[in-house]
Amino acid sequence: MADFEPEEGVVTGVPLEVFAEGLQARKAARRLVKADEADEERCKHTKMLCEGAFRNMRDSYLADCREQTQRCNRLRDLMDECQMACEAVFAKCRKKPAPASLWQKIAEMRGQW
């Protein structure tokens, strides 16, 4: 039985497409955080970018980073930066609860006694 020998030129490590997707999500998230208003359309689009990029970066990190290389360390840092920016977007896009009426507040307070 012949031993398996990988072909020369096979690239190992994190694919550049994963970095590109992560950078795109981070950029969109930072842009939305800096914006004055966050409309629902941009929130949905940015949330979709963040979730997809983070999932792909995590999967690539788990599959391709058996050894710590410069690319793997950069991917780990990008995942952290992306997560911080995306969490800020999620907080900004979270729908605010409707203001409670005076009677609702009184009813809540009566339940505490």
DAKAZI-V240116 format. One record per helix or strand of 2 or more residues. SS is the DSSP state (@ for helix, = for strand). FROM is the first residue (numbers start at 1). LEN is the number of residues. If there is no record, write none. Layout:
SS;FROM;LEN / SS;FROM;LEN
This chain:
@;16;19 / @;40;25 / @;70;24 / @;102;11
